[in-house]
């Protein structure tokens, strides 16, 4: 980027302008509405987003908003290269399918056949289960964080495999549940390397990117390599401006690690309507939903989510890592796709893509037709029940299985959970815009309870709890040093100013908040559940953290 001349910058600007002019011939009024959607980023002193709208295999709108580099004053363009985060998974899955076509392995093989360092958990874990996130493997990024290791540091494949080899249990038996885990796709990079004798980067280049002409796309597994046109990533700084939010050291691939651009991703989208890769099984494999042991089909296929938006089938996946936010959504029946790549934390490209789809596909959504036919102003869900006042539902709720807490609040008359506004459907039922619902038990019980349900995932049950305020002297029995062999880390728990704190490695101590008897909430949604021995003394604790369940810590003597 440092060597970019004024001519190159001018060319990128002209290229972006030419894209906009081409799109204006399609529908100028829609172009202006898209500009409004991205207006917050349409300034040179802000990072932003590159967006492309595809119909019938060609861009009908392509434009970039904001800067690729605030330091160098380089604008974003359709040629800007972004870190794709979890959007990478569909390319890892495609590489795995193509390698299986070539006879290197079967998708139904046990992964330990090729990676024997992984523990034997009493049940085989197949490559296919891993690609569908039904393996039960704990999430490797979560494990890194819990071990006190910084993402910004260098993490070799050997280090990651060592961490995974020390895990004494799975989150669940293979095939019993769906639970998204980056471990699954990181291990695909190891599988490809060991079976084909080529890195994932090499294999994907030869079998996907070169055949499709994706000349600015690659798996970035060498932190020292130069990537032309790479966009830097940022996060909003408190008080104004932006902070740098990315790492040159992080070169782990498989679950992420792909670099690509709006221009290149058009070629990938086209391939879903006329596959040019492999022997013919790719598209079917990528778009076949996973199946649990119970026989239930889930929405997650191979690196792609097979779901619907407002009644239309869609194939989509998003990504988020450091300050990068990415999303690809395809409406196969309409041969219509939207791609949004952003280089600023806090951007929500999935929501932006939906807004664009609302514009271009207006009148084509089944729910619009159904509502117009009814003419009664009902909500798209068909519920005629009056909306609930959120006030009676507010408070802190606890999940006894995961030991996690969930805060239910309200803003502008709507229930807010996970920072998302939920729509009331009446009778204690609230729904998320991205799928999933929250159902309070009605008639009301004491304490209040609700069930949280998302597509594919088992229902979670929560019960309202009141804050605990133990005396300072009562906290002292929890203090001490606790070690986990699985993470190779010692947590130092101490009392400080009448509160309990947790420290590890060189990190500053974090406060622990009491949530239930012998339970505390730690940083980033972690839960510590203390265990007592026969004499009722604290002997250790179990750690729960979302995609990582029950890591055992033992008190040091």
Wavefront OBJ file of the C-alpha trace (Angstrom):
o trace
v 0.000 0.000 0.000
v 2.880 2.328 0.804
v 4.093 2.282 -2.793
v 0.693 3.052 -4.311
v 1.108 5.935 -6.719
v -1.373 8.679 -7.415
v -2.051 6.989 -10.749
v -3.065 3.749 -9.010
v -5.264 5.618 -6.538
v -6.854 7.549 -9.375
v -7.445 4.327 -11.276
v -9.159 2.759 -8.268
v -11.348 5.836 -7.877
v -12.264 5.829 -11.568
v -12.969 2.091 -11.406
v -15.385 2.648 -8.533
v -17.018 5.553 -10.317
v -17.370 3.531 -13.512
v -19.114 0.803 -11.542
v -21.577 3.322 -10.171
v -22.267 4.768 -13.629
v -22.911 1.277 -15.013
v -25.296 0.545 -12.162
v -27.169 3.808 -12.638
v -28.264 2.562 -16.047
v -29.974 -0.313 -14.208
v -32.015 1.725 -11.696
v -30.828 5.151 -10.499
v -33.439 5.421 -7.725
v -32.319 2.135 -6.166
v -28.704 3.282 -6.366
v -29.546 6.352 -4.309
v -31.315 4.211 -1.720
v -28.267 1.953 -1.416
v -26.140 5.077 -0.966
v -28.416 6.023 1.928
v -27.907 2.609 3.555
v -24.140 3.164 3.534
v -24.195 6.928 4.146
v -22.493 6.611 7.554
v -19.380 5.223 5.853
v -19.348 7.483 2.787
v -16.521 9.767 3.953
v -12.753 9.732 3.499
v -11.982 9.935 7.247
v -13.773 6.667 8.007
v -13.272 3.004 7.156
v -16.275 1.543 5.430
v -17.640 -1.117 3.109
v -17.444 -2.399 -0.444
v -20.738 -3.723 -1.783
v -21.791 -5.621 -4.888
v -25.270 -6.566 -6.085
v -25.416 -9.445 -8.590
v -28.239 -10.465 -10.883
v -27.926 -13.214 -13.509
v -24.177 -13.492 -13.018
v -23.283 -9.808 -13.384
v -22.997 -6.829 -11.097
v -25.934 -4.453 -11.383
v -24.525 -2.303 -8.600
v -20.945 -2.094 -7.339
v -19.624 0.669 -5.150
v -17.310 1.315 -2.198
v -17.714 3.691 0.714
v -14.937 4.941 2.993
v -11.202 4.276 3.192
v -9.098 1.145 2.858
v -6.278 2.900 4.728
v -6.789 5.916 6.972
v -3.026 6.206 7.354
v -2.344 6.447 3.604
v -5.618 8.022 2.498
v -6.414 5.177 0.087
v -10.126 4.757 -0.720
v -11.885 1.402 -0.751
v -12.693 -0.042 -4.163
v -14.047 -3.246 -5.671
v -10.410 -4.365 -5.931
v -9.724 -3.858 -2.204
v -8.760 -7.130 -0.543
v -10.459 -7.948 2.771
v -9.843 -10.583 5.414
v -12.948 -12.717 4.936
v -13.101 -14.306 8.423
v -15.672 -17.137 8.533
v -16.788 -16.592 4.944
v -13.555 -18.534 4.346
v -15.251 -21.711 5.552
v -17.113 -22.331 2.283
v -13.796 -22.284 0.417
v -12.251 -24.665 2.953
v -15.285 -26.929 2.555
v -14.968 -26.757 -1.242
v -11.285 -27.737 -1.004
v -12.200 -30.662 1.241
v -14.901 -31.895 -1.164
v -12.550 -31.599 -4.141
v -9.791 -33.485 -2.290
v -12.308 -36.228 -1.462
v -13.301 -36.374 -5.149
v -9.643 -36.947 -5.960
v -9.565 -39.961 -3.655
v -7.446 -38.658 -0.798
v -10.111 -39.546 1.784
v -13.845 -39.999 2.242
v -15.998 -37.388 3.972
v -17.231 -40.217 6.205
v -13.746 -41.149 7.427
v -12.845 -40.771 11.099
v -10.645 -37.675 11.423
v -8.233 -39.588 13.713
v -7.251 -41.719 10.718
v -5.316 -38.664 9.521
v -4.800 -36.659 12.727
v -4.115 -39.320 15.381
v -2.935 -36.703 17.894
v -6.581 -35.934 18.595
v -7.873 -37.872 21.606
v -10.190 -40.853 21.183
v -13.463 -39.887 22.830
v -15.211 -43.237 22.517
v -17.045 -42.209 19.339
v -15.546 -41.636 15.872
v -15.738 -38.052 14.635
v -16.179 -37.941 10.868
v -14.969 -35.291 8.462
v -18.571 -34.759 7.386
v -19.703 -34.125 10.974
v -16.938 -31.571 11.330
v -17.996 -29.748 8.157
v -21.559 -29.603 9.525
v -20.410 -28.440 13.014
v -21.899 -31.525 14.661
v -18.568 -32.979 15.837
v -18.667 -31.743 19.446
v -15.116 -30.334 19.287
v -14.503 -27.393 21.591
v -13.812 -24.142 19.741
v -10.094 -23.566 19.273
v -10.383 -19.765 19.314
v -12.240 -19.979 22.602
v -9.559 -22.282 23.977
v -6.823 -19.827 22.971
v -8.610 -17.017 24.774
v -9.302 -19.072 27.899
v -5.632 -20.077 27.980
v -4.693 -16.415 28.137
v -3.071 -16.337 24.710
v -3.485 -13.270 22.526
v -4.894 -13.678 19.024
v -2.369 -11.100 17.821
v 0.514 -13.443 18.647
v 1.953 -16.046 16.287
v 0.186 -19.407 16.687
v 1.712 -22.292 14.763
v -0.223 -25.341 13.622
v 1.816 -27.428 16.062
v 0.744 -25.192 18.933
v -2.913 -25.428 17.969
v -2.773 -29.214 17.614
v -1.082 -29.490 21.007
v -3.876 -27.440 22.579
v -6.558 -29.592 20.953
v -4.773 -32.850 21.850
v -5.075 -31.990 25.562
v -8.879 -31.652 25.542
v -10.268 -34.472 27.678
v -13.827 -34.336 26.405
v -16.100 -33.072 23.667
v -18.913 -30.608 24.185
v -21.323 -33.421 23.229
v -21.304 -36.802 21.492
v -20.714 -36.485 17.716
v -23.912 -35.985 15.760
v -26.071 -35.230 18.790
v -26.107 -31.448 18.396
v -25.150 -28.598 16.114
v -22.653 -26.192 17.670
v -20.493 -23.899 15.574
v -16.804 -24.536 16.246
v -13.784 -23.081 14.451
v -11.833 -26.200 15.390
v -13.640 -28.187 12.704
v -12.438 -26.055 9.811
v -8.975 -25.363 11.194
v -8.464 -29.142 11.231
v -9.505 -29.293 7.571
v -6.344 -27.328 6.749
v -4.306 -29.986 8.569
v -6.217 -32.759 6.777
v -5.542 -31.225 3.350
v -1.845 -30.793 4.127
v -1.346 -34.349 5.331
v -3.288 -36.112 2.598
v -2.528 -34.075 -0.518
v 0.988 -33.000 0.571
v -0.038 -29.447 -0.308
v -1.017 -26.630 1.996
v -4.641 -25.516 1.958
v -3.411 -22.327 0.263
v -1.708 -24.305 -2.513
v -4.562 -26.764 -2.974
v -7.211 -24.036 -3.149
v -5.118 -21.993 -5.573
v -4.742 -24.933 -7.956
v -8.261 -26.310 -7.645
v -10.455 -23.226 -7.082
v -8.907 -19.803 -7.497
v -6.822 -20.340 -10.642
v -9.543 -22.252 -12.560
v -12.092 -19.522 -11.736
v -9.695 -16.638 -12.440
v -9.794 -15.342 -8.850
v -6.407 -13.653 -9.119
v -6.661 -11.585 -5.925
v -7.873 -14.380 -3.629
v -5.771 -16.673 -1.462
v -5.535 -18.330 1.943
v -3.075 -16.141 3.808
v -0.933 -18.687 5.694
v 2.312 -16.688 5.559
v 2.251 -13.604 7.768
v 5.322 -12.196 5.980
v 3.735 -12.287 2.506
v 2.685 -9.069 0.785
v -1.000 -8.857 -0.233
v -1.668 -6.166 -2.815
v -4.613 -3.841 -2.179
v -5.225 -5.243 1.312
v -7.609 -3.073 3.336
v -6.652 -2.325 6.930
v -9.289 -2.817 9.637
v -10.385 -0.447 12.386
v -12.628 -0.103 15.406
v -14.383 3.070 16.596
v -12.404 4.803 19.330
v -14.238 6.077 22.394
v -14.466 9.830 22.059
v -14.189 9.761 18.267
v -11.908 8.522 15.543
v -10.703 4.967 15.002
v -8.193 2.483 16.368
v -6.296 -0.104 14.316
v -7.986 -3.498 14.746
v -6.143 -6.214 12.851
v -3.031 -8.372 13.081
v -0.327 -9.266 10.587
v 0.767 -12.169 12.815
v -2.535 -14.046 12.666
v -2.092 -16.407 9.709
v -4.139 -19.427 10.823
v -6.296 -20.750 7.971
v -9.196 -23.109 7.403
v -11.734 -21.589 9.742
v -10.680 -18.185 8.388
v -7.640 -16.737 6.687
v -9.035 -16.098 3.211
v -8.278 -12.761 1.528
v -10.544 -11.712 -1.349
v -12.265 -8.810 -3.083
v -15.678 -7.848 -4.420
v -14.446 -8.346 -7.994
v -13.151 -11.863 -7.317
v -16.217 -12.992 -5.379
v -18.394 -12.400 -8.440
v -16.547 -15.314 -10.077
v -17.212 -17.539 -7.068
v -20.910 -16.633 -7.104
v -21.185 -17.476 -10.816
v -19.805 -20.953 -10.190
v -22.905 -21.879 -8.180
v -24.951 -21.708 -11.384
v -22.464 -23.509 -13.630
v -19.803 -25.431 -11.744
v -16.381 -25.515 -13.403
v -14.588 -27.276 -10.547
v -13.885 -30.926 -9.861
v -15.844 -33.928 -11.089
v -19.381 -32.698 -10.509
v -20.252 -33.329 -6.852
v -19.156 -29.951 -5.471
v -22.385 -27.948 -5.615
v -24.539 -30.743 -4.245
v -22.164 -31.488 -1.366
v -21.729 -27.843 -0.406
v -25.483 -27.284 -0.304
v -26.583 -30.489 1.457
v -27.773 -29.835 4.998
v -26.334 -31.710 7.924
v -28.337 -34.370 9.740
v -28.252 -35.135 13.454
v -28.325 -38.629 14.940
v -32.007 -38.036 15.685
v -32.695 -37.696 11.950
v -33.327 -33.965 12.171
v -31.908 -31.906 9.304
v -30.099 -28.715 10.271
v -29.669 -25.525 8.252
v -25.886 -25.670 8.147
v -24.542 -27.395 5.047
v -20.785 -27.352 4.242
v -19.549 -23.870 5.105
v -22.916 -22.472 4.018
v -26.208 -21.834 5.790
v -29.267 -23.017 3.886
v -32.077 -20.907 5.260
v -34.628 -18.359 4.081
v -35.210 -14.636 4.244
v -38.764 -13.349 4.265
v -39.995 -16.576 2.710
v -37.366 -16.882 -0.038
v -34.651 -19.591 0.103
v -31.173 -18.170 0.645
v -27.634 -19.525 0.862
v -25.462 -17.354 3.056
v -22.548 -17.015 5.459
v -21.037 -14.143 7.385
v -17.714 -13.508 9.036
v -16.233 -11.369 11.817
v -12.637 -11.187 13.021
v -10.717 -8.227 14.359
v -12.254 -5.193 12.623
v -13.345 -7.098 9.512
v -17.042 -7.828 8.908
v -18.149 -9.762 5.808
v -21.276 -11.350 4.386
v -22.396 -13.146 1.215
v -26.061 -13.925 0.642
v -27.465 -15.608 -2.465
v -31.113 -15.991 -3.512
v -30.730 -18.955 -5.900
v -34.282 -18.894 -7.288
v -33.876 -15.234 -8.280
v -30.206 -15.627 -9.364
v -29.621 -12.634 -7.127
v -26.781 -12.092 -4.624
v -25.451 -9.355 -2.376
v -21.867 -9.172 -1.099
v -20.792 -6.671 1.546
v -17.233 -6.467 2.879
v -16.422 -3.988 5.661
v -13.228 -2.976 7.429
v -14.746 -1.515 10.591
v -15.838 -3.297 13.750
v -19.474 -2.696 14.530
v -20.604 -2.893 10.907
v -23.389 -5.423 10.327
v -23.080 -6.521 6.705
v -25.743 -9.213 7.092
v -28.325 -6.584 8.016
v -27.042 -4.292 5.255
v -27.392 -7.099 2.701
v -30.958 -7.741 3.839
v -31.841 -4.074 3.395
v -30.435 -4.168 -0.140
v -32.395 -7.328 -0.922
v -35.532 -5.605 0.369
v -35.008 -2.906 -2.256
v -34.171 -5.029 -5.276
v -36.567 -7.898 -4.570
v -39.518 -5.796 -3.430
v -42.765 -7.514 -4.345
v -41.103 -10.924 -4.740
v -41.207 -11.984 -1.086
v -44.020 -14.466 -0.353
v -44.808 -12.779 2.942
v -45.463 -9.487 1.104
v -47.967 -11.171 -1.172
v -49.639 -12.956 1.737
v -49.934 -9.766 3.747
v -51.265 -7.814 0.758
v -53.867 -10.514 0.162
v -55.011 -10.323 3.774
v -54.986 -6.550 3.812
v -55.272 -6.637 7.578
v -51.923 -5.200 8.614
v -50.901 -8.319 10.494
v -47.277 -9.019 11.133
v -45.446 -11.323 8.697
v -45.634 -14.077 11.308
v -49.402 -14.105 10.967
v -49.868 -13.441 14.669
v -52.914 -11.345 15.442
v -52.132 -11.170 19.175
v -51.498 -7.649 20.539
v -47.833 -6.874 21.238
v -46.577 -7.331 24.791
v -45.330 -4.556 27.037
v -41.700 -5.626 27.642
v -41.532 -4.121 31.156
v -42.691 -7.214 33.129
v -40.031 -9.361 31.447
v -36.969 -7.268 32.277
v -34.177 -8.611 34.456
v -31.290 -11.068 34.680
v -31.865 -14.715 33.761
v -29.713 -17.816 34.318
v -29.319 -20.949 32.225
v -28.742 -23.847 34.679
v -27.127 -26.005 31.958
v -24.506 -23.525 30.732
v -24.496 -21.492 33.984
v -24.570 -18.345 31.838
v -26.488 -15.156 32.537
v -28.568 -13.242 30.020
v -29.695 -9.674 30.514
v -33.150 -8.794 29.209
v -33.672 -5.053 28.835
v -35.865 -2.689 26.847
v -35.289 0.252 24.547
v -37.775 2.295 22.556
v -40.573 -0.001 23.685
v -38.877 -3.178 22.415
v -37.251 -6.076 24.241
v -33.452 -6.134 23.850
v -31.342 -9.307 24.154
v -27.711 -9.702 22.969
v -27.958 -6.056 21.885
v -30.667 -7.017 19.371
v -34.172 -5.554 19.314
v -36.828 -8.273 19.367
v -40.309 -7.966 17.883
v -43.261 -8.830 20.085
v -45.643 -11.387 18.630
v -47.945 -11.361 21.661
v -48.537 -13.908 24.405
v -44.980 -13.608 25.716
v -43.339 -14.447 22.377
v -40.553 -12.305 20.923
v -38.564 -12.944 17.719
v -35.104 -12.000 16.461
v -34.674 -10.432 13.018
v -32.021 -13.047 12.120
v -34.097 -16.054 13.208
v -34.800 -17.516 16.600
v -37.327 -16.640 19.270
v -37.730 -16.090 22.971
v -40.901 -17.455 24.631
v -41.800 -16.483 28.182
v -43.847 -18.924 30.184
v -47.438 -17.720 30.284
v -49.402 -17.378 32.405
v -46.594 -15.898 34.467
v -44.844 -18.094 37.033
v -42.476 -17.272 39.863
v -39.639 -16.878 39.203
v -40.240 -15.862 35.553
v -38.870 -18.272 32.934
v -38.324 -18.274 29.188
v -37.130 -20.604 26.467
v -34.598 -19.368 23.910
v -34.627 -21.220 20.588
v -32.493 -20.739 17.489
v -32.552 -22.780 14.268
v -30.459 -25.976 14.587
v -29.548 -25.442 18.254
v -31.202 -27.172 21.231
v -33.636 -24.978 23.131
v -32.143 -23.177 26.132
v -34.117 -22.589 29.319
v -33.602 -19.542 31.531
v -34.936 -18.575 34.948
v -34.876 -15.109 36.494
v -32.360 -14.593 39.291
v -31.769 -11.765 41.701
v -28.280 -10.288 42.123
v -26.177 -11.777 44.924
v -24.180 -9.553 47.281
v -21.968 -11.808 49.409
v -19.958 -10.218 52.183
v -16.293 -9.585 51.480
v -15.202 -12.174 54.049
v -17.352 -14.832 52.335
v -15.388 -14.342 49.108
v -12.075 -15.249 50.702
v -12.734 -19.007 50.535
v -12.743 -18.837 46.730
v -9.302 -17.203 46.537
v -6.326 -19.248 45.406
v -4.478 -20.559 42.357
v -6.298 -23.011 40.085
v -4.717 -24.935 37.187
v -6.130 -26.565 34.063
v -4.072 -29.269 32.359
v -6.257 -28.934 29.255
v -5.372 -25.258 28.819
v -1.932 -25.331 30.472
v -2.803 -22.213 32.416
v -3.155 -21.146 36.038
v -5.916 -18.768 37.092
v -5.109 -16.588 40.104
v -8.280 -15.718 42.023
v -7.981 -13.094 44.746
v -10.018 -10.653 46.789
v -9.506 -7.008 46.032
v -11.448 -4.045 47.453
v -14.181 -6.375 48.660
v -14.551 -8.113 45.286
v -13.253 -11.283 43.686
v -10.862 -10.962 40.723
v -9.323 -13.338 38.191
v -5.874 -12.958 36.621
v -3.897 -15.151 34.222
v -0.499 -14.816 32.602
v 0.222 -11.095 32.195
v -3.355 -9.897 31.854
v -4.799 -7.307 34.185
v -7.178 -8.823 36.770
v -10.836 -9.002 35.759
v -13.719 -8.795 38.244
v -15.796 -11.887 39.002
v -19.479 -11.214 39.620
v -21.458 -13.585 41.870
v -24.465 -14.971 40.008
v -25.642 -18.030 41.957
v -24.494 -20.215 44.834
v -20.818 -21.033 44.165
v -21.096 -19.500 40.668
v -19.420 -16.387 39.259
v -19.503 -14.634 35.921
v -16.111 -13.791 34.460
v -14.898 -11.783 31.452
v -16.447 -12.277 27.993
v -19.414 -14.322 29.198
v -17.444 -17.002 31.026
v -18.966 -18.834 33.991
v -16.997 -20.347 36.873
v -18.825 -23.075 38.815
v -16.900 -23.962 41.967
v -16.712 -27.536 43.277
v -16.476 -28.521 46.943
v -14.909 -31.605 48.489
v -16.461 -33.844 51.144
v -15.448 -31.325 53.815
v -17.241 -28.528 51.914
v -13.947 -26.824 51.034
v -13.392 -25.324 47.565
v -11.524 -27.971 45.536
v -11.692 -26.417 42.072
v -14.106 -25.140 39.484
v -15.498 -25.920 36.041
v -15.299 -23.254 33.368
v -18.031 -22.696 30.778
v -17.617 -20.278 27.878
v -20.153 -20.599 25.079
v -18.557 -22.912 22.513
v -16.331 -24.418 25.200
v -18.058 -26.488 27.864
v -16.761 -27.623 31.247
v -13.015 -27.101 31.363
v -11.818 -28.510 34.695
v -9.584 -26.483 37.036
v -8.070 -27.959 40.201
v -6.988 -25.940 43.208
v -3.227 -25.889 43.706
v -2.003 -27.253 47.044
l 1 2 3 4 5 6 7 8 9 10 11 12 13 14 15 16 17 18 19 20 21 22 23 24 25 26 27 28 29 30 31 32 33 34 35 36 37 38 39 40 41 42 43 44 45 46 47 48 49 50 51 52 53 54 55 56 57 58 59 60 61 62 63 64 65 66 67 68 69 70 71 72 73 74 75 76 77 78 79 80 81 82 83 84 85 86 87 88 89 90 91 92 93 94 95 96 97 98 99 100 101 102 103 104 105 106 107 108 109 110 111 112 113 114 115 116 117 118 119 120 121 122 123 124 125 126 127 128 129 130 131 132 133 134 135 136 137 138 139 140 141 142 143 144 145 146 147 148 149 150 151 152 153 154 155 156 157 158 159 160 161 162 163 164 165 166 167 168 169 170 171 172 173 174 175 176 177 178 179 180 181 182 183 184 185 186 187 188 189 190 191 192 193 194 195 196 197 198 199 200 201 202 203 204 205 206 207 208 209 210 211 212 213 214 215 216 217 218 219 220 221 222 223 224 225 226 227 228 229 230 231 232 233 234 235 236 237 238 239 240 241 242 243 244 245 246 247 248 249 250 251 252 253 254 255 256 257 258 259 260 261 262 263 264 265 266 267 268 269 270 271 272 273 274 275 276 277 278 279 280 281 282 283 284 285 286 287 288 289 290 291 292 293 294 295 296 297 298 299 300 301 302 303 304 305 306 307 308 309 310 311 312 313 314 315 316 317 318 319 320 321 322 323 324 325 326 327 328 329 330 331 332 333 334 335 336 337 338 339 340 341 342 343 344 345 346 347 348 349 350 351 352 353 354 355 356 357 358 359 360 361 362 363 364 365 366 367 368 369 370 371 372 373 374 375 376 377 378 379 380 381 382 383 384 385 386 387 388 389 390 391 392 393 394 395 396 397 398 399 400 401 402 403 404 405 406 407 408 409 410 411 412 413 414 415 416 417 418 419 420 421 422 423 424 425 426 427 428 429 430 431 432 433 434 435 436 437 438 439 440 441 442 443 444 445 446 447 448 449 450 451 452 453 454 455 456 457 458 459 460 461 462 463 464 465 466 467 468 469 470 471 472 473 474 475 476 477 478 479 480 481 482 483 484 485 486 487 488 489 490 491 492 493 494 495 496 497 498 499 500 501 502 503 504 505 506 507 508 509 510 511 512 513 514 515 516 517 518 519 520 521 522 523 524 525 526 527 528 529 530 531 532 533 534 535 536 537 538 539 540 541 542 543 544 545 546 547 548 549 550 551 552 553 554 555 556 557
